[in-house]
Amino acid sequence: RYHVSKIRHISKPRGEPSELSKEHALQRAHDKLFDLVYCNDFKWFLSITFNPKEVDSYDVKLVMKKVNNWLQNLVARKGLKYVLVPEYHKSGRIHCHLLCNDGVFHLVDSGKLTSCTDGRMRSVYNVKDWKYGFSTAIETYGDLCACACYLTKYITKQSNMIFGRYYWSSRNLVREPETVLHDTVYQDLEMPEFSVPKTGLKLKYLNEMRIEK
């Protein structure tokens, strides 16, 4: 006779996510945000802060409600397309950075200039539509890759899901790049070959993206 014992599977209680799972979630958010920026035509980079007399920017739920209502209203009325990343200031107050399309906001020249990474000075505008505090807007420049790198640095700098997500984005965005299939002999492609870790796959890229820091 063989004695067969019954094995009971006891589920472990859910606890805090491991550091590895947090790292993977952050990397996925980073990659998705990068693709969103790269696939869309964003004209302006905005930073918005809150006047403490108008909004308690220590209160996450209150800030979320104000920002969400403001964005949804502009999406419905003016066709706003955006990606937004919230960030904690050193003081603990919340402010936000976002990329958006042109023709939505009423911008007023602040009379100030800012030095940009390409060595040029560009005008700084204020967003008259933002009623809850202070704002700046700078016209984007260079290629989309640079814009994507600039915005994604805010989620990697703090790795906090302040609004329940690493970033917010409107539903009217292009979310995936166009895919074009080519019937090409792999061995005939004269370009470097890359191995995909833990898959056994090897790839060659027709296009090369260079990111200059």
Secondary structure, 3 states (H helix, E strand, C coil): CCCCCCCCCCCCCCCCCCHHHHHHHHHHHHHHHHHHHHHCCCCEEEEECCCCCCCCCCCHHHHHHHHHHHHHHHHHHHCCCEEEEEEECCCCCEEEEEEECCCCCCEEEEEEEEECCCCCEEEEEEECCCCCCCEEEEECCCCHHHHHHHHHHHHHHHCCCCCCCCCEECCCCCCCCCCCCCCCCHHHCCCCCEECCCCCCEECCCCCCCCCC
